[in-house]
């Protein structure tokens, strides 16, 4: 894959800062990932520039990164299962291991033909999740590849779609809210059958006459914190019109905040922080500071 620094995927109009000292990591799927399950339903193709996952009535498939990551920005381009994808889930996430694991989730919930995918996001820290926000998209994610990104630092976790921020989860440890700060995580992805819940609350089941279902991946990139590499994307800071004193905050700029409000106003379909029926004793602590 072509190597390029953070500036190529942090658009100036609503850009995030990279860390002041960073290293750009890029490679191919053979170098960076390993197939974990599903046999030949998971395939690395096109000179290791493309990876496909498939699901049939017998099994789904999945892969994970060979490396672990502690902070940084992760980008992956996906083309989701086309047509009648009801009952299927394509998951793309970071996670550590163990009962007190941390996790940052993208899950793409399939739907019947002509109905939109639901992008399901969640954040786990110290084994506790239940922080779901869900969105529809402003495009058909099955027609072309689109970039899905996780920007994770000590201040916040930002979910992005084609460089549009869709969600920000801020570090509220000072308020007693757990936040992922110390556990390195691997990248995982899988395609699996979840027709007991994934589509319209489980009312629509997987239609196996459309199998195999296939999702495609390409252009994995990582912008990572490092003090030892000569390869740096710190030059992106100046081109992003952020001063050195501001860059440590690693937050959205004004345009980024406007884009976030636009997405959340028109495309958010569920927010746990608005679900009073789910939390009759009171909303979670972090919701009160939004």
N, C-alpha and C positions, 0 to 999 in steps of 0.2 A: 504494500500500500504506500501511497505517497506520504512522505513525512512533511509536516508543516506545524508551526507553533500555534499557541493559543489564539493568536490574533486572527487566524483563519476561521475560527468558529466562535469568536466573541464579537458580534457585530457592534459597531460603535454606537448605534442608536439606542441599544438597551443592553450594554455590555456589563459583564461581571469582571472584577479584577482577578487575575491569577495571583498566586502568592508571590511575594517580592523576590524570593529565590526559588526557582522552579526548574524542573527538567521535563522535557517532552518525551513521552514514551510511545512508540508506535511500532507495530510489527505485523506479522501475518497470523492467521488463525492457528497454524501449526505451532508457531513459536509461543503464542500467548495463551492458548486454550487447550483443554483436553475434553474429549467426549466422556461423559460420566454414565450415561444409560441410554437404552434404546437401540443399541446395535447399529446396523446400517441405516436406521431411520435418521441418524445424525451424520452428516457428511460435510467434509471440508473439500471445497472444489475451486476450480479456476485459479490454480497456482496458489492456493491458500488465501485467496482474496475474498472468498465467499463461503459462508457456512449456511447449511439448510437443516432445519428440524422438521420432522414429519410425525404425524399422529395417525394411527389406524385403530381398529377396534381391539387390537391385541395390546398395543403399547404406544406411549408417547416417546419423547426423547429429550436429552438435555446435555449441557456442557457447562464447564466452569473454567475460570482463569487459573493459570498455573501460579500466578503471583497473588500476594495479598496487598491491599492498599490501605493506608491510613492517611486520609484527607487527599484532596485533589479534585480534578474534574474528569469524569468518565463520559465518553461519547460513543454511541453505537448507532449505526443506521439499520433500520428494520423495514421490511415490507411484510405486512401482516397477512394472515390467511384470508384469501379472497372468497367471494360468494357467500354461501350459507355457512358461516362459522359458528353458529349457535352451539353453546355447550363447551367450546374450546377456550382455553386460557393460554396466552403466550406471556410468560413471566420473564422479567429482566430486572435483576436486583443485585444489591450488595448484601452480604451477610457474613457474620462471624459464626463461630460454633459454640455449642453448649446451651444449657438452660437459661443462662443470663446473656444470651446473644444480643448483638445489635444488628439491625437490618434496615435497609432503605429500598423500598419496593416501587417498581412499575409493574402493573399487571394489565394486560389488554384482554378484555372480556368480549368474546365474539358475539355475533347477533345474526338474526335471519337476514337474508339478502335484502338490501335496501334500507336497513336500519343501522344506526351508527354503532361503532365500537364504543365501549366504555373504558376509559383509562382510569384504573384504580391505583391510587398511591397510598403508601402507609410508611410509618417510621416506627421502628422498634428500638428501645434502649433498655438494656439490662433485662431482656426477656419480655418487656411490656410493650404492647402495640396498641391496637384499638384507636388509631389516629388516622382514620381513613378520610381521604377526599377523592371524589370521582369527577371525571370530566368527559364531555364529548369533544371531538376534534373539529376543526374548521376546514377539514379536507378529508378525502378518502384515503386511509392509511394502507390500502391494499393495492392501489394503482402504481405507486412509486415508492422509492425508499425515502424515509424521513429520519431525522436525527433526534434521538432521545438521550438526554444528558442528565447527569447528577453532579452537582457542584457542592462539595462537602468540605467545610472547614470548621474551626472552633466557634465561629459566630453563628452560622446557619447552614441549613441544607436547602438547596434550591433545585427544583425539578424543572427541566426545560424541554420544550418540543420545538425543533427547528429554531433554536435560540430564543424562543418566546418563553419567558418564565411563566409557569402555571401554578407553582406552589412554593412557598417559603416556610420552612420550619425553623424557628429561631431557638438558639440555646437559652433556655430558661432555668439553668441549674441553680441560679441564685434564688429562684422561687421554689426550689425543691423538685423540679421536673427533670427526670433523667434525660441525658443527651449523649449520643455516641462520641466519645472523646479518646478512648484508649485501646479499643479492640480493632486490630487490622481485619479487613474484610476481603473476601474474594467476590468476583463477579460470577453470578450464576444466570443461566437462562434455560427455560424448558417450555415445551409445548405439550399440554396434557388435557385430558378430559375432565371437566368439572361441571357436568350438566346437572348436578344436584343443586347448584347455586348460581352458576356464572351468568346465565342469560335469563333476564326477567324473573329473578329470584328462584330459578330452577324450574319454572313452568315450561320452558322450551328446551327440549332434549336434543342431543347431538343426532344429526341425520347421517348415519354411517354410509348411506349410498353415495355421499359426496367425498368419502375418504379415498386416498389419504389427504389429510390437511397439511399444508406446508407453509412455514414461515422462513424468510430469508434474512441474512445478516451480512453486513459488510462495513468497512471503514471504521474499525475500532480505533479509538485514540484515547490516550490518557495524558493529562497535564498534572504532574505530580510535584509535591514539595521535595526538594533535594538541595543539599549544599555541596554535593560531591561531583555532580555532573557538569561537564563543560558545555553541554547543550542546554540552553536556557530559553524560556519564553518570558522572562522578566521584561524584555523589550516591549511586550504588549502593553505594559502598564502605561508607558508614556503615550502610546498611540491611542489609548482609551480615554484620554483627557482626564486622568485621575492623578492628583498630586501624590508624592511619596508619602506624605502624612496621612492621606486618605486611603491609600491602597491597602493598609493593614486591615481595614474594616471588611473588605471583601464582600461588599453588598451591592445590590442593584443600584444603578444610577437613576436619575429622574425619569428618563424614558423607559427604563426597565420597570419601574414601579407603575408607570402608566399602562404598559403592556400587560403587567400582572393583573391590574384592576380590570382591564378589558376582558381578559380570558376568564377571570373569576365571575365577572358580571354576566357574560353571555354563554359560557360553556361549562361552568361548574354545575353538576347535577346532584352532588351530595357533599356535605361538610359536617363532620362529626361535631364541630363546635357550634352547630346550629340545631342539633338534634336533642331537643329538650325531652322528648319521649324516651330516648335511650338513656339519658342521664337525669332522672327525676330528682335526684338528690343534689343536683348542681353540675354545671359543666366542668370539664377538666380544668385544672389550674391555668394551663397555658392558653386556653381559650379566652380567659378573662383579660389577657394582656394584648389581644389582637386589635 
